Amino acid sequence: MREVVVHLSKDLVSRYGIKRFPVRKGDMVKIVKGDKEKDEKINIFGKEGKVIKVLKDEGKVVVENINISKADGKMKPRKLDPSALVITKIVLEDKKRKERLTRLAATRNKVVEEEPEKHEEVEGKEELPTQEEKGEEVSGDEQAS
């Protein structure tokens, strides 16, 4: 089996120092190549979606909500070439995949940190004590009266 390798977005290139990485189910990708006039009917150029299947034998990627109509009118998932895609978000739940990314980033003197979404959740939890502190301030005013 061969891996299906896709280029990374500019943001991820600056973060990890690598330009391409194997795509997997769950990664977010953006369609960056295609004929805008030809694809106007199906309107897929510039769309972003989650990878739902990687066809290693064919070297193609299937993205969520990117479909093509068949002759009988039914919709079928469209197989996209990896050269037309850019990874915008990498899923690092797999331990081996995270180690590989860390190793590749280390060769470029970059450090792999936790994903920004996890930091946002932590920041959201920090807001709760702030609200409690406001409650304490109100109780302090009541004591002063």
C-alpha positions as CSV (number, residue, x, y, z in Angstrom):
1,M,0.0,0.0,0.0
2,R,1.2,3.4,-0.8
3,E,0.4,6.6,1.1
4,V,-1.6,9.4,-0.5
5,V,0.5,12.5,0.1
6,V,-1.1,16.0,0.1
7,H,0.5,19.5,0.4
8,L,0.0,21.4,3.7
9,S,-1.5,24.9,3.9
10,K,0.8,27.9,4.4
11,D,-0.2,28.0,8.1
12,L,0.8,24.3,8.7
13,V,4.0,24.7,6.7
14,S,5.1,27.5,8.9
15,R,4.1,25.6,12.1
16,Y,5.7,22.2,11.2
17,G,8.3,23.1,8.6
18,I,7.2,20.4,6.2
19,K,5.4,20.9,2.9
20,R,3.5,17.7,2.5
21,F,2.2,14.9,4.6
22,P,0.1,11.7,4.1
23,V,-3.7,12.4,4.3
24,R,-6.0,10.4,6.5
25,K,-9.6,10.0,7.2
26,G,-10.7,12.9,9.4
27,D,-8.3,15.5,8.1
28,M,-9.7,18.8,6.8
29,V,-8.8,19.7,3.2
30,K,-9.4,22.5,0.8
31,I,-9.8,22.2,-2.9
32,V,-7.3,24.6,-4.5
33,K,-7.1,23.5,-8.1
34,G,-9.6,23.1,-10.8
35,D,-11.3,24.9,-13.7
36,K,-13.6,27.5,-12.1
37,E,-15.7,27.8,-15.3
38,K,-16.0,24.1,-15.8
39,D,-16.7,23.4,-12.1
40,E,-19.2,26.3,-11.9
41,K,-22.1,23.8,-12.2
42,I,-20.9,21.6,-9.4
43,N,-19.1,24.5,-7.6
44,I,-16.3,22.6,-5.8
45,F,-13.4,25.0,-6.3
46,G,-12.4,26.6,-3.0
47,K,-14.6,24.3,-0.9
48,E,-13.3,22.9,2.4
49,G,-14.4,19.5,3.8
50,K,-13.5,16.5,5.9
51,V,-11.8,13.5,4.3
52,I,-14.2,10.6,4.5
53,K,-12.1,8.0,2.6
54,V,-8.6,7.6,1.2
55,L,-8.4,5.3,-1.8
56,K,-4.8,4.2,-1.7
57,D,-4.9,1.8,-4.7
58,E,-6.3,4.6,-6.9
59,G,-4.3,7.4,-5.3
60,K,-7.5,9.4,-4.8
61,V,-9.3,11.2,-1.9
62,V,-13.0,11.4,-1.2
63,V,-14.2,14.6,0.6
64,E,-17.4,15.1,2.6
65,N,-20.2,16.8,0.6
66,I,-18.3,16.8,-2.7
67,N,-20.5,14.8,-5.0
68,I,-21.0,14.3,-8.7
69,S,-24.3,13.5,-10.4
70,K,-24.7,10.3,-12.3
71,A,-26.6,9.9,-15.6
72,D,-29.7,8.6,-13.7
73,G,-29.7,11.7,-11.4
74,K,-28.3,10.0,-8.3
75,M,-25.3,11.6,-6.5
76,K,-22.1,9.8,-6.0
77,P,-19.0,10.9,-4.0
78,R,-16.4,12.5,-6.2
79,K,-12.8,11.1,-6.2
80,L,-10.3,13.9,-6.1
81,D,-6.7,14.0,-7.0
82,P,-4.4,14.8,-4.1
83,S,-2.6,17.4,-6.2
84,A,-5.8,19.5,-6.2
85,L,-6.0,19.5,-2.4
86,V,-4.3,21.3,0.6
87,I,-4.5,20.0,4.2
88,T,-5.8,22.7,6.5
89,K,-6.1,20.7,9.7
90,I,-4.3,17.5,10.6
91,V,-5.9,15.0,13.0
92,L,-3.2,13.8,15.4
93,E,-5.1,11.2,17.5
94,D,-3.0,8.4,16.2
95,K,0.2,8.0,18.3
96,K,2.4,6.9,15.4
97,R,1.2,9.7,13.1
98,K,2.0,12.3,15.8
99,E,5.4,10.8,16.4
100,R,6.1,10.9,12.6
101,L,5.1,14.6,12.4
102,T,7.1,15.4,15.5
103,R,10.2,13.7,14.0
104,L,9.8,15.4,10.6
105,A,9.3,18.8,12.3
106,A,12.3,18.3,14.5
107,T,14.5,17.9,11.5
108,R,13.4,21.5,10.5
109,N,13.9,22.8,14.1
110,K,10.2,23.1,14.8
111,V,8.3,21.9,17.9
112,V,4.9,20.2,17.5
113,E,2.5,21.7,20.1
114,E,-1.0,20.7,21.0
115,E,-3.7,21.7,18.5
116,P,-5.1,25.3,19.0
117,E,-8.6,23.9,19.6
118,K,-7.4,22.3,22.8
119,H,-6.0,25.6,23.9
120,E,-9.3,27.4,23.2
121,E,-11.1,24.9,25.4
122,V,-8.6,25.6,28.2
123,E,-9.1,29.3,27.7
124,G,-12.9,28.8,27.9
125,K,-12.5,27.0,31.3
126,E,-10.4,29.9,32.5
127,E,-13.3,32.3,31.9
128,L,-15.4,30.4,34.5
129,P,-13.2,31.3,37.5
130,T,-13.2,34.9,36.2
131,Q,-17.0,35.0,36.5
132,E,-16.7,33.5,40.0
133,E,-14.3,36.3,40.9
134,K,-16.9,38.8,39.8
135,G,-19.3,37.2,42.1
136,E,-16.8,37.5,44.9
137,E,-16.4,41.2,44.1
138,V,-20.2,41.7,44.5
139,S,-20.1,39.9,47.8
140,G,-17.3,42.2,48.9
141,D,-19.4,45.3,48.0
142,E,-22.2,43.9,50.1
143,Q,-19.9,43.5,53.1
144,A,-18.7,47.2,52.7
145,S,-22.3,48.4,52.8
